[in-house]
Amino acid sequence: DFDFVKLLAQSIVSQGPCVAVLGNKSCQAELVFAQSESLQRNLRELLSECCKLIEGKGGGAVNLVQGGGKNPQHLQAALDLAESRILSVSR
């Protein structure tokens, strides 16, 4: 369930400086990105880019964003893109 995914993301980032990139596939694709308060990544921009792959949209606060789209077949591609972007900034 999507509420559980959001809670899981918040729990992960509360453990220390990190970014959580989670997805849920049901009849649609759902994305949740969260980051620890000490990090300064633009999660809204990242979510917008990833939501294009799942034909959706989203939004949220600075440290927690969520989105959904009508193309769950591309959920893994959206998650892979998010991971790639986050790792490229971290290096």
One Martini backbone bead per residue (centre of mass of N, CA, C, O) as a GRO file, in nm:
protein
   91
    1ASP     BB    1   0.100   0.035   0.017
    2PHE     BB    2   0.152   0.370  -0.013
    3ASP     BB    3   0.175   0.454   0.285
    4PHE     BB    4   0.400   0.254   0.352
    5VAL     BB    5   0.612   0.368   0.158
    6LYS     BB    6   0.633   0.643   0.295
    7LEU     BB    7   0.713   0.539   0.576
    8LEU     BB    8   0.967   0.393   0.485
    9ALA     BB    9   1.119   0.638   0.377
   10GLN     BB   10   1.121   0.796   0.645
   11SER     BB   11   1.271   0.580   0.809
   12ILE     BB   12   1.531   0.568   0.648
   13VAL     BB   13   1.614   0.884   0.670
   14SER     BB   14   1.625   0.881   0.994
   15GLN     BB   15   1.914   0.713   1.016
   16GLY     BB   16   2.049   0.912   0.799
   17PRO     BB   17   2.239   1.013   0.545
   18CYS     BB   18   1.992   0.992   0.283
   19VAL     BB   19   1.832   0.822   0.006
   20ALA     BB   20   1.500   0.744  -0.101
   21VAL     BB   21   1.394   0.495  -0.353
   22LEU     BB   22   1.054   0.433  -0.430
   23GLY     BB   23   0.820   0.172  -0.535
   24ASN     BB   24   0.484   0.111  -0.683
   25LYS     BB   25   0.284  -0.161  -0.814
   26SER     BB   26  -0.018  -0.145  -0.975
   27CYS     BB   27  -0.232   0.006  -1.180
   28GLN     BB   28   0.006   0.189  -1.107
   29ALA     BB   29   0.260   0.418  -1.070
   30GLU     BB   30   0.479   0.466  -0.778
   31LEU     BB   31   0.651   0.739  -0.611
   32VAL     BB   32   0.927   0.772  -0.363
   33PHE     BB   33   1.109   1.051  -0.228
   34ALA     BB   34   1.379   1.075   0.014
   35GLN     BB   35   1.545   1.291   0.261
   36SER     BB   36   1.757   1.411   0.453
   37GLU     BB   37   1.782   1.720   0.599
   38SER     BB   38   2.101   1.755   0.522
   39LEU     BB   39   2.006   1.751   0.237
   40GLN     BB   40   2.009   1.925  -0.115
   41ARG     BB   41   1.826   1.799  -0.308
   42ASN     BB   42   1.617   1.799  -0.606
   43LEU     BB   43   1.338   1.614  -0.591
   44ARG     BB   44   1.134   1.749  -0.780
   45GLU     BB   45   1.302   1.731  -1.038
   46LEU     BB   46   1.343   1.427  -1.033
   47LEU     BB   47   1.046   1.346  -1.036
   48SER     BB   48   0.967   1.479  -1.300
   49GLU     BB   49   1.153   1.307  -1.476
   50CYS     BB   50   1.036   1.025  -1.387
   51CYS     BB   51   0.729   1.075  -1.457
   52LYS     BB   52   0.757   1.066  -1.764
   53LEU     BB   53   0.798   0.751  -1.780
   54ILE     BB   54   0.494   0.705  -1.631
   55GLU     BB   55   0.286   0.916  -1.707
   56GLY     BB   56   0.314   1.166  -1.487
   57LYS     BB   57   0.288   1.307  -1.151
   58GLY     BB   58   0.406   1.550  -0.894
   59GLY     BB   59   0.509   1.610  -0.542
   60GLY     BB   60   0.622   1.830  -0.266
   61ALA     BB   61   0.854   1.845  -0.051
   62VAL     BB   62   1.183   1.873  -0.003
   63ASN     BB   63   1.208   1.562   0.153
   64LEU     BB   64   0.914   1.480   0.010
   65VAL     BB   65   0.810   1.283  -0.266
   66GLN     BB   66   0.535   1.226  -0.505
   67GLY     BB   67   0.411   0.984  -0.755
   68GLY     BB   68   0.214   0.924  -1.059
   69GLY     BB   69   0.122   0.667  -1.309
   70LYS     BB   70  -0.006   0.488  -1.609
   71ASN     BB   71   0.302   0.332  -1.637
   72PRO     BB   72   0.422   0.048  -1.487
   73GLN     BB   73   0.634  -0.062  -1.700
   74HIS     BB   74   0.837   0.206  -1.615
   75LEU     BB   75   0.930   0.194  -1.316
   76GLN     BB   76   1.221   0.087  -1.326
   77ALA     BB   77   1.331   0.317  -1.503
   78ALA     BB   78   1.272   0.540  -1.295
   79LEU     BB   79   1.449   0.423  -1.067
   80ASP     BB   80   1.714   0.414  -1.228
   81LEU     BB   81   1.730   0.716  -1.282
   82ALA     BB   82   1.738   0.811  -0.991
   83GLU     BB   83   1.991   0.660  -0.909
   84SER     BB   84   2.182   0.785  -1.116
   85ARG     BB   85   2.149   1.083  -1.028
   86ILE     BB   86   2.237   1.049  -0.733
   87LEU     BB   87   2.519   0.920  -0.785
   88SER     BB   88   2.636   1.157  -0.960
   89VAL     BB   89   2.626   1.366  -0.720
   90SER     BB   90   2.798   1.193  -0.501
   91ARG     BB   91   3.086   1.202  -0.669
   0.00000   0.00000   0.00000
